[in-house]
């Protein structure tokens, strides 16, 4: 009975993937809770998706997620890290510009007086 339910789930998932592909024309990544367990079944899902494709394309555009656990936490943290790096980059760039101006000022004054 569990096998029948799983095949029914894969069938519905393949329908959703094919609809997303038809509308958005992009790769589809199976993520979330189910994405962390999909890797052994990806070939079955790709086979179902490609058999439904009106364009007779292979389903290599269907992938499972890379981050199996805590993906939403990682994504939220990446936003903060990117903001920090952008802020740090502007601070470092500013400090570097001050150093360069100071270096040329010292060099110019040294050449001017000596």
N, C-alpha and C positions, 0 to 999 in steps of 0.2 A: 504494500500500500504506500509506503514511503517513497518508493521508486516512482510510482505513478504521480504522486504529488510533486516530486522534484522535477520530473519531465514537464509537467504542466507549468510549474514555475519558470523553467527555462524557456518554454514556449512563449509565455507572457513577457518575459524579459527580452526575448529576441524581438517580439513585436514592438516593444518600447524602443529598443535600440534602433530598429529599422525606421521607425517614425522619426526619431531624433536625427538620424543620418539623412533622411529625406528632407527634413525641414531645414536643418542647420548646416549640412554638408561639412561635418567636422569629425574628428576622431571622438569616439565615445569611450569614456573610462568608467568602468564599474567600480565604484568606491563605496565608502560607508561600511556598515557592519558586514554586509554580504560580500563586498569587494575583498575583504581580508580572507575569505574562504573560497573565492572563485577560481583561483589559479588552476587547480586540477580539472576544472570543468570548462575552461575557456575554449578548448578546441570544439567541444560539443556545442557551446553557444555560438561560436563562429560558424560552424557548419549549418546550424539552424538559420542564422541570420543570412548567410550567403544563399541558402536555398530559397529564401523569401525575397531576395533582391530582384527588383524588376530590371536592373541593369547588368545582371550576371557578374557582379564584382565579387572578389573575395572579401572576406570580412576581417582583414588585417587591421582595420581601423578600430576594432573592438579590443580594448585592453583592460587589464585589471589594475587596480591602484598599486603604487609602489610602497606607500606608507600604510602598513597593515593596521597599525594601532595609533590612536591619538592624532589622526590626520588633521582634524579640525583644530586641535590645540596647537599643533605645529604651524598651521596656516595663520592662526591668530598671532602667534609669537613672531612669525616672519614679518608681519606688518610692523610690529614694534621694532624689530631688529633693523628693518629697512629704514624706518624713520630715524633711528639712532645713527645708522651709518651715514645717512644723508646729512644729518646735523654734524656728526663728527667730521665728515668730509669737508663741509663748509668751514668748520673751525680750523681744521688742518690746513686747508687752502689759504684761509686768512692769515694764519700764523706763518705759513711759508712765504706769503707775499710780504709780510712785515719783515721777515728775515732777509729776503732778497733786497728790499728797499734799504734796509739798514746796512747790508753788506756793500751795496753800491754807494751809499752815502759815505761810509767809512773810507772806501777805496777812493772816491772822488776827492774827499777832503785830504786824504793822505797824499794823493798826487798833486793836489793844489798847493800844499804847504811844504812838501819835501821834494 
